[in-house]
Amino acid sequence: MENKDIVISTGDPAGCGPFISLMAVEKYKANGCNFIVVGDTIVLERIPVFRRLKNKIRVVDVSTPGIDKLIYGKSSKLSGQASLNYLKKSLEILRNTNARRLVTAPLSKEAVKHVLPVFSGHTEYLAEYFNVNNVVMMMFSKELKVVLLTRHILLRNLISSLDKKNISDNIFLIYESLKKQFKIKQPKIIVASVNPHAGIDTFIDEEETILIAAINRFKKKIYGPYPADTIFIKENIKKYDCIICPYHDQAMIPFKLFSLKSGVNVTLGLPIIRTSPAHGVAYDVIKKGNNPFSSSMVEAIKLATYLTV
């Protein structure tokens, strides 16, 4: 029987991570799942739902030095250190047990950079940890699946980063993941262009020639590149299993318009399942003393249990 243990790294303790982690565990209704929640108990105990859950989950207390001095709703070196501690401990648990599913609550890259200057995000950190060269960031919801060919890079560096082999490797990984993990027999994938109108009825520009060359290296039928402004209309979204976008905002703006409170970030290409809610740390919400929504975290747990390792 497949192991369905879920390891949850509770993210930035000064942000929404601890709250949405506990709320999502309480809301998630499924048999056969064991939750291993990694964080600081002193932080988790502040959240009322913890009292109802503490005997139903396994809590791994990292005991971050100085955590009692944490300022909630604010980025700091302490919150960055704690976030990194939770992630490292979660990976240690995965390494030493049969658990293969990791759900990561949001952390602040800026906070983590105080203690690890080269840190650029969960996706890159996990790829390096597992020594994987090709990983893909997919945004998933019931409405659509979107993949980013490039992640957190400056827009002015986009063109020089487009590489025919890397793109074709990504397409292969996406196609195989849709078949094996998402159980889609014949995935229909479409690629968005870099430039407006994709050169249709005008001329094909350099960036589109790179995309076309990458698509042609893959032997299965891949559609595009087509203009992004028409790909994301509702009628077209229903036609395809996945939309590939060359850059961050091209994918994330329409995705969050459709799926802000239900979106999930899933990393393809790792030897484990890793999902995360599709939003940030919400310092502003925590600072005001408000409760953030946990629906995206619930969906991240659901997806982690559905996908096959």
N, C-alpha and C positions, 0 to 999 in steps of 0.2 A: 504493500500500500504506500502511495506517495506521501512523503513527509509534508505536512501543511503548517509547520511551525512558522510563525511570522515574527521576525526580529524588527522592532521599531526603534530607530534612532530618533530621539525626540527633538532634534534640531536646536535652534537658538533658544536658550532658556529665558532670555529677555523678550522674546517674541511670542508668536502664537503656537509654536511647536508643541510644548507640553500639553497645552489645553486641547488642541485639536487631536492630538494623539490619543488622549484618554477618552475624549468624547466619541471619537470614531470607533474605538474598541467597544465602548458600551453600545453604540448604535448598530454595529455590524452583527448581523444575525446569521450564524452558520455553525454547523456542527463540525467537529474534527479539527478546529484551529486552536493552536496554543499560541498565546501572545507573550513575547519576551520584550519587555519595555525597558529601554536603556536610557538612563538620565540621572539626575540628582534627586534623591528622595525628598530633600528639603524643599525643592522646587515643586515637585509633584504633589506634595502634601498640602500645598496652598490651594489646590483645585478641588472643589467639593466632591466631584465625581470619583476622586481617588479612593475615598473611604468605601465606596460601593464596589470598587474593582479590585482592591489590593489583594484580596484572597482568591481572586479568579484569574489573575495574571502572574507571571513571574517578573518581578522588578529587579533589574540589575542596577545597583547604586554605584555610580562612578566616584562619588565623593570628591568633586572638584574643589581643590583648595581655595578658600575665600568666597565660595558660592553664596554664603549668607550675606555678603555685601553687594550682591547683584542689584543693579538698578534696572527695573523692568521698563520696557518700552524704549530702550536706548542701546545702540551699538557700543560695544566696549571690548577691550582685550580679554576681559574675563568671560564675556559671553562667547567670544570667538574660541577661546581655549576650551570652554565647556562643550561647545558644539563639536569641536574636533575630537575631544575625548569620547563623546558618545559614538561618533562615527567609527573611531578606531576600536572601541570595545565591541561594537556591533559586528565589525568585520572579524574580530577575534572569535566571537561566538560562532559565526558562520564557518570559520576555519576549523574549529574544534568540535563541532556537532554535525548532525545530519541536516540542520536547517539550511534551506537554499533560497529563502525569500526575505528580502530586505525592503522595508518601507521607510523612507527618510523624510522626516518633517523638515520644513524650510530652515535654512541657516543663512546668515549674512556673509557673503564673500568678503565684504570690507572688514567685518569683525574678525573672521578667520585669518585674514591677511596680516593682522597684528602679530600673530604667532607663527604663521606659515606664509611668507610673502609671495610664494609662487602659486598659491592656491587660486584656481580659477573656476571652481565649481565641483559639485558632486560627480558629474559625468566624467570629467578629466581625471579626478582623483581616483575614482574606481577603476578606470581604464589602466592607469599606472599601477595601482595596487595589484590587479589581476594580470598585469603584463599583457594587455590586449591592444593590438595596434589599431583595429577598426571597430569603433563603437558608434552608434547612431542614437541621437536624441529624438524620440517620437513623442508627440503630444496626442493623447488619446481621449476620446469621449464617445458617447453613443452617437453623436452627430457626425463626427469625422475623425480621421487620423491624419496627422500632419508630421512630416519629417523635416528637420533643418539640416541642410548640407553643411552650413557653417554655423557656429554657435555664437559665442560672445567675442566677436571681433569688431573692430571699427569698420564702418561702411566703406571708408576710403581704401581699406585693405582687402575688400571683398574680391575684386577682380583678380588680383595676383594670387589669391588663395585657391582659385578654381583650377582643379587638376583632373584631367580626363580619367586617369587610372583610379584616383581616390573616389571620384563620383561613381564610376562603374562598380567599384568594390562596395560602395554604400548601397547601390541599387540591388546588387546581389544579396547583401545581408538583409535588406528590407524585404525583398521578395521571399527569401527562405524563412525569415521570421514570421511573416504573414501566413505562410503555409504551415509551419510546424508549431508555432506558439499560439497564433490566433485561429488556426484551424480553417483557413480559407484555401480551398483547393486550387483555384486559379486566380490569384490576386490581380486586380486591375489597378495599375499604378499610373499616375499622371505627373509630369514634371512642369513646374512653372518656369517661365523665362526670367532672365535678369532684367532685360530691357522692356520698355513699354511695347505692347503689340507683338512681341516676339518676332519682329521682322516680317510679319504676315503682310502681303501685298506691298512690301517696300523692299528691304534687303535684310539678309541675315547678318547680324553683327558678330563680332569675335566671340563674345560670351556665349551666344547661342550655338555657335559652331562647336565650342567645347562641350556643351551639354549634349548636342546631337551626336558627337563622336563617342561620348560616354554611353549614351543610350544604345548606340549601334554595336558597342562591344558586348552588350548583354543579348543573349539569343532569344529571350522571351519578348513578347509584345509589351513595350512600354510606350505610353502616349506622351506627346509633347516634343519640345517645350511649347507651351501655350501661354497666352497672357494671363497673369495672375488675377487681374480684375474681373475676368469672366469665369475662371476656374471656380471661384468661391461663391458663385451664386447658388442658391439652394438646389436648383434642378441639376446642376453639374456635380455637386457634392455627392448626391445620391448615386451617381454613376460609377464612382471609383472607390476602391478600398483604401487608398492612401494617396495623399498629395505630397510631393517633394518640392520644397522651396529652397532656393539658393541662399537666402539670408534670413536672419532672426525675425525682424519685424514683419516681413512679408508673410511669414507663417503665423506669428503670435498675435497680431492684431485681429485677423478674422477668427482665429481659434478662440481667443478670449471673448470676442463678441458673441460667439455661439455657445461657449462652454466655460465661462469664468468660474462658476461654482461647482462644476462637475468634472473639470479637466484633470487629467493625470499625465505626468511626465514619466515615461518608461524608457530605460536604457537598453537598447538592443546590442547584442554581441558579447555580453558578459557570460561567465559560466554560472551565474546565479540570476534570479529574477530581482530586479530593482525598480520600484515605482516610488512616486512622490506626488504630492498635490501640485497643481499647476499655478501656484501663487507664491508670494514671498513671505517674509517674516511678520509683516503687519505690525511693526512697532507703533504706528500711529493709533491703531485700534487698542492695543494693550495699554499704551500710555494714558488713554482716556478712560481706562477701566472697563471697556466694553468687551463682550465675548465675540470672538471671530467665528465665522461659519466653519463647520467641520465637514461639510458635504464632499468636498474634493478629497479630503483625507479618507473618508469612507470609501470613495470610489477607487482610491489608490490601493486600499486593502483588498477590495473586491477583485481588482484586476490582478493583483499579486497572487491571489488564490486560484484565479482562472487560468493564468498562463502556465504552460508546461516548461519545465527546466530543460 
